[in-house]
Amino acid sequence: MMSAFDELMELRGKPAENGEVEILGHDPVYKTPFKLGETTAQVLAACGVAATDLWELKTGHRQKVTISVDAAAASLADTKYSFKKEADGNYYAIPGSDAMKHMVSLTQPWETKDGKYFLPHTNLKHLEARVLKVLDCKSEVESVKAAIRERESQELEDSIAAARACGGIVRTPEEWLEHPQGKYLASRPVVEIAKIGDSPPEPLPKGNKPLSGIRVLDLTRILAGPVCGLTLAELGADVLMVTAPHLPQVFEFVRDTSHGKRSCFLDLNKEEDSEKLKELASTCDIFIDGYRPGRVAEHFLSIAELAKLRPGVIHISVNCFGSGGPFGDRAGWDQVAQAVTGMCHTQGNATNNGIPQLTPVYACDYICGRLGAYGALIALKYRYKTGGSYSVKVSLCQAAMLCQRQGYLDNFGRATGVLPKELFEKYQVFEDDTSYGDLNVLGPVIGLSETPCEWSRKTPQLGQDSPEWL
């Protein structure tokens, strides 16, 4: 069995240098049979190696990469490690929103008429409305549960997809690998990198970080895409988030994945804003696209048009089901990926008396985002050496399949899922006077010996910055 780290080093083209990477600790961290901490640590370590490759191109020497499994696991639940200073001067956990709690209560595996389980996804009001219309029920747990119990699983999955809603049948890992979509993804690398255009080689900008001077347009929301941009920001990139006031958000995720970035509003339904985005894209290095495949092309530019506008651009596609296959144009979320790929089935067998269950954290989202950043780092090296524009494709389902390829644990019963206080204090960051107040949060967890990861600016409020490069 090849480890996640070795899979990514294979994509890099060679193993990591001897003694360069140290991963401290081991699973279990959470009550799950999946090695979520170790898998995340290995993906982060691969990001560190790829960043060191760029640092070597800039300076001629390399760095040591150190990752804590416990800290890596904690980064899968960063909202749990966000604290706000109150009037008494103490920091307290920031409670989740009622809307998020309601979504979680509905977005669970529910039994169908044919004895299978189906997970409907109800995040964001417009997507919830589509699900409820298909189910013809109320936004209440018992109503959703009863409606799904009256439906055949395959008919319901097809109806949800036809309505441009989100959801999926809970499959076993074996069923997924026999499904056409599972077969398609199993035949592809976990990170797909392809040259999509010609351009001259480009030097890396000067600066004291691996990604200093690299410009990133972040057109993503909730959650994998923003994590991709967050990773690049931690390595020194200038990451400009682009959204619009009318687009729905989950603000706890916005807060905890915007560290070190800037944020501007551009409404692509307005010609002047669309032209402004083209102006920004014409000089960007990386363009992160977190929408359903083809959606950005409908309102802005196709990948080919983007590469023509900015030869040398690196386009990152972050989606649920991957780069193709029968489900390739479907939208989805972490929980849907867990359901269809077999994670819910395995988790339920291990912890819920055989009833499908989600894992304790949004591992697919966070791992997928880190994989996207890794692909961008590799593509930057390609561009430096041979030139060209590149496409990087990552998906939540590929992240789920990667987790399952790492094998399973059976000794997770005593796992607490809590980062020890001394480790949190090692990684914590204090941010004063942000738009969210004075914060104490879990900071970057990729350890680089010469260029420690950090956030170069305070966590922004959405839309607070001008749509321009620094």
C-alpha angles and dihedrals in degrees: 000000000000116000122234089249093052091048090056094044088053088058088049088057099239141040123268115272115267113274094003098111127053122181113190124205133002145236148305098081097138132037094261136104090232121095092233097154095048094043091051091046091052093050090049090048089053089052088052092052092048090049089050089053088059092044089054091052089053100041109013096243138083138229136225117249119214125182129180113215090211093052091044090053091048090054087065088066103034094150086066089061098050115109131179128207112241131198093278090060095249127118119240134186112267108238120233119249123264088237091059092047090051092049091051091051092056099036097076136110110276127188118255132212092263094053097260127111130247129195117209116197116220106174114134119025098253093052092045089052091055092051093048091049091054091047093041091220144113128270092260130110097238092045093051091044093051093046093052091048088063095054134081109240099234094044090050094049090050092047093049091051092047089053091052087243125132131249143101148206115262103244132182116247088252093051090051094052089051092048115095091241093049091047090050094052093043088058092054131071116258088247116034115206120180135168109240103175146007126256137145120276113272127214119229114255117255120255145108097273132062091249100032109146095014111133119216128188108204111200096169142111137190113023138314095047094051089049088055090054091044091056092052091047090053088056092054106270123143099241117191114191114211120200138132133240093246096054113101118240140183099232099202088058092045090053095048099044098042098071111132094008135106124229133211137171121237122162109209090200086071116076095217092053092046090052090049090053090051088053090052092044092052090069102030124110100205130029115194114202115191099172133102108288110280095013096108090047089057092058103025130000136332118238090257091050091048091052089050092049092047113021107205096034121145112217117199118197114198114184143136108256105029140241099321145333128109093304094041095110096046124107120229148156140226093274092051091052090050090051101048099040097052102259094116090049093051094043091050093050090052102042112010108049093264096308110127114257138178120246117257093256140034092257096156092056097049097040091047091052092051090048089054090053090049091053091051091052091052091047091051088056090050090050091050093051105036107003125230142122117273141204119214117191126189132162142194091238092054089051090051091049091049090054091051093049090062093072129240141282128223099182100069099109095105096044111127100196088220126120109232112253094242091054093047089052089052093055101030123121126201116212119186128198097010121153086259094051129252107337138196109194144160107274132207114314101196106104116210118177099219106023108036113205113252144152111257095199140029122273105273133223112242111273096007096125134068118253095252141101122255 
